[in-house]
């Protein structure tokens, strides 16, 4: 069943606005003539019935002047509202067109990139706080629960970390447990010092080659925090990614990052390098159980 096409009511609204304005202008003209008539009477008839200095005559003049001012404001406001309504209609149409073209361009670009990345694209989050839901633990820990049971929080791994990304957690669930924090630095893929000094086996001994095949998490992009949405060109996350798991693609007039979650290791280089302030536009979401890269 087909619905009748929606009729364009803009010409009718414009006609109604013109009619109201014509009435206002007519009343204003009559009131202005009345004001001038009273002033003329004050000069032509100097007797006390029309004397300008009598209170009744002064009130008559004042009343007609106030009416003139109010009508003039109404006419001016009517013109402004007409212009504003036309501008809103124009802006609304422009925004709808830009949104449609932007969505079309992004869908096309996403389809091409999805084929290249075997459908392993991170979902763009709507939250603004770049905080992982799960603790990010070093490669070699394998599983969060095992790591928590085996670790005696000796902090030796924290002490030897050259990039100072391993820090004791202050959260209730993981109090004093070593955790990776990427706001200022990242976990280098060619470093396994924390694994070498762990005395309890919470971090297993692994080689550098092993580390480059372990996913401890994956990067997530936050659109609302990103500089590119403010028309400030930026591709720092793509530049610093050590295994090219981030790619910039066109989306309307922006270039936005797309993350290959099947390739991302969660090293945190993108989060550390992100210039967005005060909140990062990209962060690492940790895996509770590490996955092969």
C-alpha positions in Angstrom: 0.0 0.0 0.0 1.5 3.3 -1.1 1.3 6.4 1.1 0.4 9.7 -0.5 3.4 11.9 -1.1 4.0 14.6 1.5 3.0 18.0 0.2 5.4 20.9 0.5 3.7 23.4 2.8 6.5 26.0 2.6 4.7 28.3 0.0 1.6 28.3 2.1 3.6 29.2 5.2 5.3 32.0 3.3 1.9 33.3 2.1 0.6 33.4 5.7 3.7 35.2 7.0 3.3 37.9 4.2 -0.4 38.4 5.2 0.5 38.9 8.8 3.2 41.3 8.0 0.9 43.3 5.7 -1.7 43.6 8.5 1.0 44.8 10.9 2.3 47.4 8.5 -1.2 48.7 7.9 -2.0 49.0 11.6 1.4 50.7 12.2 0.7 53.2 9.4 -2.7 54.1 10.9 -1.3 54.5 14.4 1.5 56.7 13.1 -1.0 58.9 11.3 -3.0 59.2 14.6 0.1 60.3 16.4 0.9 63.0 13.8 -2.8 64.0 13.9 -2.7 64.6 17.7 0.5 66.6 17.3 -1.1 68.8 14.6 -4.2 69.3 16.8 -1.9 70.5 19.6 -0.6 73.2 17.3 -3.8 74.2 15.5 -6.1 74.4 18.6 -4.4 76.1 21.4 -7.5 76.1 23.7 -7.6 73.9 26.8 -9.6 71.1 25.1 -6.6 70.2 22.9 -3.8 71.8 24.9 -0.7 69.7 24.7 0.1 70.4 28.3 -3.1 68.8 29.7 -2.7 65.3 31.2 -5.2 63.6 29.0 -3.6 64.9 25.8 -0.1 63.8 27.0 -1.4 60.3 27.7 -3.0 60.1 24.3 0.3 61.1 22.6 2.3 58.6 24.8 -0.2 55.8 24.1 0.0 56.2 20.3 3.8 56.4 20.4 4.0 53.1 22.5 1.7 51.5 20.0 3.9 52.7 17.1 7.0 51.3 18.8 5.4 47.9 19.6 4.1 47.5 16.0 7.6 48.4 14.6 9.2 45.7 16.8 6.6 43.2 15.7 7.3 43.9 12.1 11.1 43.7 12.6 10.7 40.4 14.6 8.5 39.0 11.9 11.1 39.7 9.2 13.8 38.1 11.4 11.7 35.0 12.1 11.0 34.6 8.4 14.7 34.8 7.6 15.5 32.4 10.5 12.9 29.9 9.3 14.3 30.0 5.8 17.8 29.6 7.0 16.8 26.6 9.2 15.1 24.9 6.3 18.2 25.5 4.2 20.6 24.3 6.9 18.5 21.3 7.6 18.5 20.3 3.9 22.3 20.9 3.7 22.9 18.8 6.9 20.8 15.9 5.6 22.6 15.9 2.3 26.1 16.0 3.9 25.1 13.3 6.4 23.8 11.1 3.6 26.9 11.6 1.4 29.2 11.1 4.4 27.5 7.8 5.3 27.6 6.6 1.7 31.3 7.3 1.4 32.1 5.7 4.8 30.1 2.6 4.0 31.9 2.2 0.7 35.3 2.7 2.2 34.5 0.4 5.1 33.4 -2.3 2.7 36.7 -2.2 0.9 38.8 -2.2 4.1 36.6 -5.0 5.6 37.5 -7.3 2.7 41.2 -6.5 3.1 41.1 -7.1 6.9 38.9 -10.3 6.7 36.0 -8.7 8.6 38.2 -8.0 11.7 37.3 -4.4 12.2 36.9 -2.9 15.7 33.5 -1.4 16.5 33.5 2.3 17.0 32.5 3.0 20.6 30.1 5.8 21.7 31.6 6.1 25.2 34.0 9.0 25.8 36.0 7.7 28.7 39.1 5.8 27.3 39.2 3.1 30.1 39.4 -0.6 29.5 36.7 -2.8 31.0 39.4 -5.5 31.8 42.8 -5.1 33.4 45.6 -5.2 30.7 48.2 -7.7 31.8 51.6 -8.5 30.1 52.1 -11.1 27.4 53.0 -14.4 29.1 50.3 -14.1 31.8 47.9 -16.0 29.5 44.8 -15.6 31.7 43.8 -12.9 34.3 42.5 -15.3 36.9 45.7 -17.5 36.7 47.8 -14.3 36.8 46.0 -13.1 39.9 46.4 -16.4 41.7 50.1 -16.7 40.9 51.3 -13.2 41.4 52.6 -12.2 44.8 52.8 -8.5 44.0 56.5 -8.4 44.5 56.7 -5.5 42.0 59.9 -6.8 40.4 58.3 -6.6 36.9 57.3 -3.0 37.6 60.8 -2.1 38.6 62.5 -3.5 35.5 60.0 -2.2 32.9 62.1 0.2 30.7 59.1 2.1 29.4 57.4 2.4 32.8 54.1 1.1 31.5 53.7 -1.6 34.2 52.3 0.0 37.4 50.6 -1.4 40.5 46.8 -1.2 40.2 44.8 0.9 42.6 41.5 -0.8 41.7 39.7 -2.9 44.3 39.6 -6.1 42.3 43.3 -5.9 41.2 44.8 -3.9 44.1 48.6 -3.7 43.7 48.5 -6.2 40.9 50.9 -5.2 38.0 48.9 -3.7 35.2 49.8 -2.1 31.8 48.8 1.6 31.5 49.3 3.3 28.2 48.5 7.0 28.7 52.2 8.0 28.5 54.1 5.1 27.1 53.6 1.6 25.5 54.8 -2.0 25.8 57.6 -2.5 23.3 57.3 -5.7 21.3 61.1 -6.4 21.6 61.1 -6.4 25.4 60.5 -9.4 27.7 62.2 -8.2 30.8 59.1 -8.5 33.0 58.9 -12.2 32.0 62.6 -12.8 32.8 62.4 -11.5 36.4 59.0 -12.9 37.5 59.8 -15.4 40.4 56.4 -17.0 40.7 55.5 -18.0 37.1 52.7 -15.5 36.9 54.5 -14.3 33.8 55.9 -17.2 31.8 59.2 -17.0 30.2 58.7 -16.1 26.5 60.9 -15.0 23.6 60.5 -11.8 21.6 59.1 -13.9 18.7 56.5 -15.4 21.0 55.5 -12.0 22.2 54.8 -10.7 18.7 52.2 -13.5 18.3 50.2 -12.8 21.5 47.2 -10.5 21.6 46.8 -9.0 25.1 44.1 -6.6 23.8 43.0 -4.5 20.9 42.7 -0.8 20.1 39.3 1.0 20.1 38.7 4.4 18.5 36.5 7.0 20.2 35.1 9.3 17.5 33.8 12.0 19.8 37.3 12.6 21.3 39.3 12.6 18.0 41.0 15.7 16.6 40.0 14.8 13.0 36.3 15.4 13.8 37.4 19.0 14.7 38.9 19.4 11.2 42.4 19.0 12.7 44.4 16.5 10.5 46.0 13.7 12.5 47.2 10.2 11.8 49.5 9.6 14.8 47.9 6.3 15.7 48.5 5.0 12.2 52.1 6.3 12.2 53.2 4.6 15.5 51.4 1.3 15.1 54.3 -1.3 15.0 52.4 -3.9 12.8 50.2 -1.7 10.6 46.9 -2.8 12.2 45.6 0.8 12.0 44.6 2.3 8.6 43.2 5.8 7.9 40.3 5.8 5.4 38.1 8.7 4.1 34.8 9.3 5.8 33.1 12.4 4.3 35.6 15.2 4.6 37.5 13.4 7.4 40.2 10.7 7.4 39.4 8.3 10.3 41.3 5.3 11.7 40.0 1.8 11.2 41.5 -0.9 13.4 42.2 -4.5 12.4 41.3 -6.4 15.6 42.6 -9.6 14.2 46.1 -8.1 13.8 46.2 -5.6 16.7 48.4 -6.9 19.6 47.3 -4.3 22.2 50.8 -2.8 22.7 49.3 0.6 23.5 51.6 2.6 21.1 48.5 4.3 19.5 47.1 5.3 22.9 50.4 6.7 24.1 50.9 8.8 21.0 47.3 10.1 20.7 47.4 13.9 21.0 43.7 14.3 21.9 43.2 16.1 25.2 42.0 15.9 27.9 40.7 12.4 26.9 42.4 10.1 24.5 40.6 9.3 21.2 42.0 5.7 21.1 42.7 3.2 23.9 43.4 -0.5 24.4 40.6 -2.9 25.5 42.2 -5.8 27.4 41.6 -9.5 26.9 41.0 -11.4 30.1 42.4 -14.4 28.3 45.2 -13.7 25.8 44.8 -14.8 22.2 47.2 -15.9 19.5 48.0 -13.0 17.1 
